[in-house]
Structure formats: C-alpha cells, structure tokens
C-alpha cells in the first residue's frame, strides 16, 4: 500500500487545535455571553470495556470524521478522504488500551432568554 498519499508541506500547514473545557468553564461562558439560561449542566461518564470496545472505536472514528471532514477536504481535497478516515480508524483501534476506558462528556441544556 502506498504510504504517502499527501504532501509533507500540506501536513505541516494543517492544524486543528482542540480544547476540552471543564463544566465550570462552559457555565462561565454561557453566563458571560448572556443570551441563554442554563437548565441543566452535568457530567456524563460512559465506560467502555472489552465487550463494546469495537463499537466505541467505530463511534469515535465517526465523530472525528463528522467534525474534521470539511476541514480535511478543504485542505487536502476530496480524493483521499476515504483513505484518510479508514487509516484513522485503524490507528484508533491499535492505540486505544484494551482495558476499561472512561469517557466524560459535558451535557448542557439551554433556553434562549427573551
């Protein structure tokens, strides 16, 4: 299989910074912005064990594709998109530990203020 499907300078100029705020930071931003009232704000913990590890990897890969695909396509082009995300899923599968994992999500319900 051909390993080099994109040019090195394209990789070097592609950056998708990620930041995962705490529940307090989310609450503070919503309150400072002022357009919404917070109905509910909580942490949701999901555990992944060996029995659902494959499903978890598949869902993580789909989530990353949903978030990053427009950026990847605009930077690298559409021709390689399937190959990139196929490789991404294989990397996730190989890198994630096989023991129980804990994923934490911030769940928030807002109502627009009038």
Secondary structure, DSSP 8 states (H G I E B T S, - for coil): --S--S-HHHHHT---------HHHHHHHHHHH-SEEEEEEEEEEEEE-GGGHHHHHHHHHHHHHHHHHHHHHHHH-STTHHHHHHHHHHHHHHHS-SS-EEEEEEEEEEEE--
